[in-house]
Amino acid sequence: MDVKVTVNGETVAEAPREALIEIEGNLYFPPSALAPTTLEDSPTPYTCPWKGECQYHDVLTASGTVHDGAWSYPEPKPTAIEKVGRDFSGYIAFDKSLATIG
C-alpha cells in the first residue's frame, strides 16, 4: 500500500510503506518518491544532536510555497544510522502540520 503526502491539495510524494523509514514519529520518504521540482533547499540552519546537520526544504506547489515544510539529513552521523537501523541519507520528512500523510 502506498503512502502519499499532500500539500495544498497536491501529491508531492508517494511510496510503498515498506520503502519509508520512521524516525521519532516522522515518516521519511526516499528521494525517488518525490514529485519533480517539489523541493527547494532552504537556508534555515539546524543540527540535530544525534542525527547531525539537517537540510530544510521549501515545498513548492502550484498554490504556493510552504517555507521549511520538509527536511532531510544529507549525511547523518554514522551512529544515527546505527540507531535507526537503516541508512536514511537524503530521505525526506514533511511537517505534519502542513502536509496530509496517509
Residue pairs with C-beta under 8 A, 6 or more apart in sequence:
1 16
1 17
2 14
2 15
2 16
2 17
3 14
3 15
3 16
3 17
3 20
3 27
3 29
3 101
3 102
4 11
4 13
4 14
4 100
4 101
4 102
5 11
5 12
5 13
5 14
5 29
5 94
5 99
5 100
5 101
6 12
6 99
6 100
6 101
7 59
7 61
7 66
7 69
7 94
7 98
7 99
7 100
8 61
8 62
8 63
8 64
8 66
9 61
9 63
10 35
10 61
10 62
10 63
11 35
12 34
12 35
12 38
12 59
12 61
12 94
12 99
13 29
13 33
13 34
13 35
13 38
13 92
13 94
14 33
14 35
15 29
15 30
15 32
15 33
19 29
19 30
19 33
20 27
20 28
20 29
20 30
21 27
21 28
21 84
21 86
21 88
21 91
22 28
23 51
23 84
23 88
23 93
26 93
26 94
26 96
27 93
27 94
27 101
28 72
28 88
28 91
28 92
28 93
29 91
29 92
29 93
29 94
30 90
30 91
31 90
31 91
31 92
33 92
34 92
37 60
38 59
38 60
38 61
39 57
39 58
39 59
39 60
39 70
39 92
40 57
40 58
40 60
40 65
41 55
41 56
41 57
41 58
42 55
42 56
42 57
42 58
42 67
42 68
44 56
44 68
46 53
46 54
46 56
46 71
47 53
47 54
48 54
48 73
48 80
50 77
50 79
50 80
50 83
51 73
51 76
51 77
51 80
52 73
52 75
52 76
52 77
52 80
53 73
53 74
53 75
54 71
54 72
54 73
55 71
55 72
55 73
55 74
56 68
56 70
56 71
57 68
57 69
57 70
57 71
57 72
57 92
58 65
58 66
58 67
58 68
58 69
59 65
59 66
59 69
59 70
59 94
59 98
59 99
66 95
66 98
68 95
69 94
69 95
69 98
69 99
70 92
70 93
70 94
70 95
70 99
71 92
71 93
72 90
72 91
72 92
72 93
73 80
73 88
73 89
73 90
73 91
74 89
74 90
75 89
76 87
76 88
76 89
80 88
81 87
81 88
81 89
94 101
